Amino acid sequence: MHRQLLGAQRPVAHRPLYFYRNDPYTTPGQAREDGPFARSAAEAVRVGDWKAVRFSPDRERDHPDEDWHFELYDLARDPAETTDVADRHPRQAARLLATMRSEWREPR
């Protein structure tokens, strides 16, 4: 028990944290942050220090992947999400895109 209290145990694996947004209304802050994508459907997923975000061309979710705008961030190095690193980390981008697909649940 003593070793566990000092952090000697392995970290707990967490499920990916998944978000989906399809809200026709935006706040001024959201409009500044998301720019032309503020009124688009959007998905985001965080796994460990990696976060991926993608924006649909409109409010529909059923567009092919290549029509979405995709961004990848390394939060350990860039917690403010200022630099999209998707081109530098294509495997990580593909992994998080697959996670987005697997986490999506059709609304009931």
ABEGO torsion letter per residue (X at the ends): XAAAAAGABBBBBBBBBBBBBBBABBBAAAAAAAEAAAABBBBBBBBEABBBBBBBABABAABBAAABBBBBBBAAABAAGABBAAAABAAAAAAAAAAAAAABBBBX
